[in-house]
Amino acid sequence: MKNNPIIMGCDDATFSLKKGGNQTYLIGVICQGVRIVKVQKTMITIDGNDATAKLIDLIQKNRKHIQYILTHTITFGGFNLINMKKIFRTTNKPIIAVTEREVDLDSVRTALIKKFPNRYQHKFENILHAGNLFESKIDTAAGVSKIFFHKIGISLLEAEELLKKASIDSKLPEPVRIAHLIGRAFRSY
């Protein structure tokens, strides 16, 4: 792995259902190492099923440059879950979804059933397709922290190496952290 791999970090913008909107932004930040190269955005449906296709579109626009995809979890815009396997199969780019805490699958399934009683299964399958949830420790400027992640198309050792290279100021890798900060600026309410 190069010292400054080219990574696309993705997160969604903050949104409010109380304001009547049904869409929010999906932000993609392309970094070489931790240096920002490009920022792009697209709209996704809150609680919809279009995040996978929209993320693939963002990746395809920069396909020849991007080496890795990092996302902040697999859920965007509420329960608009990405299918990591489909993203990898379509783009041939390794993808890692990072989260700060362990996922309680039973609680997630209960929430999905409650919110989508007739169509929760498809959304829950995206979680299962993400594979195992791995745990690692990241040493950053703030100290040593635990991070959890799903990975597709990349070995465990390479994924941990990438996360360590991309995490400087927080346990979230810089491209994801920057996408998160930009997403807060693009609030869709």
C-alpha positions as CSV (number, residue, x, y, z in Angstrom):
1,M,0.0,0.0,0.0
2,K,1.3,3.4,-0.9
3,N,2.0,6.0,1.8
4,N,-0.7,8.3,0.5
5,P,-3.5,6.1,-0.9
6,I,-6.3,7.8,-2.7
7,I,-9.5,7.3,-0.7
8,M,-13.1,8.4,-1.1
9,G,-14.7,9.0,2.3
10,C,-18.5,9.2,2.4
11,D,-21.1,10.4,4.9
12,D,-24.6,11.9,4.7
13,A,-25.7,15.4,5.6
14,T,-27.7,16.1,8.7
15,F,-31.4,16.1,8.1
16,S,-34.7,16.6,9.8
17,L,-37.9,14.8,9.0
18,K,-39.9,17.4,11.0
19,K,-39.2,20.0,8.3
20,G,-41.0,17.9,5.6
21,G,-38.0,17.1,3.4
22,N,-37.5,13.6,2.2
23,Q,-34.0,13.9,0.8
24,T,-30.5,14.7,2.1
25,Y,-27.0,14.9,0.6
26,L,-24.5,12.1,0.3
27,I,-21.1,13.7,0.5
28,G,-18.0,12.1,-1.1
29,V,-14.5,13.5,-0.2
30,I,-11.6,12.2,-2.2
31,C,-8.2,12.5,-0.4
32,Q,-4.7,11.5,-1.3
33,G,-3.5,10.4,2.1
34,V,-5.2,13.1,4.2
35,R,-5.0,15.9,1.7
36,I,-8.4,16.8,0.1
37,V,-8.4,16.5,-3.6
38,K,-12.1,16.8,-4.5
39,V,-15.5,17.1,-2.8
40,Q,-18.7,16.0,-4.5
41,K,-22.3,15.5,-3.4
42,T,-25.5,13.9,-4.6
43,M,-29.0,13.6,-3.2
44,I,-30.4,10.5,-1.6
45,T,-33.9,9.6,-0.2
46,I,-34.3,9.6,3.5
47,D,-35.1,6.0,4.5
48,G,-35.0,5.1,0.9
49,N,-33.2,2.5,-1.2
50,D,-31.0,4.6,-3.5
51,A,-27.8,5.1,-1.5
52,T,-26.1,2.1,-3.1
53,A,-26.7,3.4,-6.7
54,K,-25.9,7.0,-5.8
55,L,-22.6,6.0,-4.1
56,I,-21.7,3.9,-7.1
57,D,-22.3,6.9,-9.3
58,L,-20.0,9.1,-7.2
59,I,-17.3,6.4,-7.4
60,Q,-17.7,5.9,-11.1
61,K,-17.1,9.6,-11.8
62,N,-13.6,9.3,-10.2
63,R,-13.1,5.6,-10.9
64,K,-9.6,5.8,-12.3
65,H,-8.2,7.7,-9.4
66,I,-9.9,6.2,-6.3
67,Q,-8.2,3.2,-4.7
68,Y,-10.4,2.7,-1.6
69,I,-13.9,3.6,-0.4
70,L,-14.5,4.4,3.3
71,T,-18.0,5.1,4.6
72,H,-19.3,6.1,8.0
73,T,-21.4,3.0,8.7
74,I,-23.6,1.4,6.0
75,T,-26.6,3.6,6.8
76,F,-27.2,7.0,5.2
77,G,-30.2,9.2,5.4
78,G,-31.8,7.3,8.2
79,F,-32.3,3.7,7.0
80,N,-31.0,4.1,3.5
81,L,-28.6,1.1,3.7
82,I,-25.8,0.5,1.2
83,N,-25.1,-2.9,-0.3
84,M,-21.3,-3.2,0.2
85,K,-21.0,-6.3,-2.0
86,K,-22.8,-4.7,-4.9
87,I,-20.6,-1.6,-4.6
88,F,-17.5,-3.7,-4.7
89,R,-18.7,-5.9,-7.5
90,T,-19.7,-2.9,-9.6
91,T,-16.7,-0.7,-9.0
92,N,-14.0,-3.2,-8.1
93,K,-12.9,-0.8,-5.3
94,P,-12.3,-2.2,-1.8
95,I,-14.9,-0.8,0.6
96,I,-14.7,-0.4,4.4
97,A,-17.6,0.9,6.5
98,V,-16.4,2.2,9.9
99,T,-18.3,2.9,13.0
100,E,-17.4,4.0,16.5
101,R,-19.3,1.3,18.3
102,E,-20.3,-2.3,18.1
103,V,-23.6,-2.9,16.3
104,D,-26.5,-4.7,18.1
105,L,-28.1,-6.6,15.3
106,D,-31.2,-7.5,17.3
107,S,-31.9,-3.9,18.1
108,V,-31.3,-2.9,14.5
109,R,-33.7,-5.6,13.2
110,T,-36.3,-4.6,15.8
111,A,-36.1,-0.9,14.6
112,L,-36.3,-2.0,11.0
113,I,-39.4,-4.1,11.6
114,K,-41.1,-1.3,13.5
115,K,-40.3,1.3,10.8
116,F,-40.7,-0.9,7.7
117,P,-43.0,-3.8,8.7
118,N,-43.6,-5.0,5.1
119,R,-40.1,-4.3,3.6
120,Y,-37.6,-4.6,6.4
121,Q,-36.0,-7.8,5.1
122,H,-34.3,-6.2,2.1
123,K,-32.7,-3.5,4.3
124,F,-31.6,-6.1,6.9
125,E,-30.0,-8.2,4.2
126,N,-27.7,-5.3,3.4
127,I,-26.4,-5.5,6.9
128,L,-25.9,-9.2,6.6
129,H,-24.1,-8.8,3.2
130,A,-21.6,-6.4,4.9
131,G,-20.1,-9.4,6.6
132,N,-18.3,-9.6,9.9
133,L,-17.9,-6.6,12.1
134,F,-14.2,-6.4,13.0
135,E,-12.7,-4.5,15.9
136,S,-9.3,-2.7,15.8
137,K,-7.4,-0.1,17.8
138,I,-6.4,3.1,16.2
139,D,-3.6,5.3,17.6
140,T,-4.4,9.0,16.9
141,A,-3.5,12.4,18.2
142,A,-6.3,11.8,20.8
143,G,-4.8,8.5,22.0
144,V,-5.7,4.9,21.4
145,S,-9.4,4.2,20.5
146,K,-11.4,1.2,19.4
147,I,-13.0,1.3,15.9
148,F,-15.3,-1.3,14.3
149,F,-15.7,-2.0,10.6
150,H,-17.1,-4.1,7.9
151,K,-14.9,-4.8,4.8
152,I,-15.3,-6.1,1.3
153,G,-12.6,-6.7,-1.3
154,I,-9.7,-6.1,1.1
155,S,-7.8,-8.3,3.6
156,L,-8.1,-7.7,7.3
157,L,-4.4,-6.7,7.6
158,E,-4.6,-4.3,4.7
159,A,-7.9,-2.8,6.0
160,E,-6.3,-2.2,9.4
161,E,-3.2,-0.7,7.8
162,L,-5.4,1.7,5.7
163,L,-7.4,2.8,8.7
164,K,-4.2,3.5,10.6
165,K,-2.8,5.5,7.7
166,A,-6.0,7.5,7.3
167,S,-6.8,8.2,11.0
168,I,-4.9,11.1,12.4
169,D,-7.0,13.4,14.6
170,S,-9.8,11.0,15.5
171,K,-10.6,7.3,15.2
172,L,-12.7,8.1,12.1
173,P,-10.4,8.1,9.0
174,E,-9.8,11.7,7.8
175,P,-11.8,11.3,4.5
176,V,-14.8,10.1,6.4
177,R,-14.4,12.7,9.2
178,I,-14.1,15.5,6.6
179,A,-17.2,14.2,4.7
180,H,-19.0,14.2,8.1
181,L,-18.0,17.8,8.8
182,I,-19.1,18.9,5.3
183,G,-22.3,17.1,5.7
184,R,-23.1,19.1,8.8
185,A,-22.6,22.3,6.7
186,F,-25.0,21.0,4.0
187,R,-27.9,20.4,6.5
188,S,-31.0,19.7,4.5
189,Y,-33.4,21.5,6.8
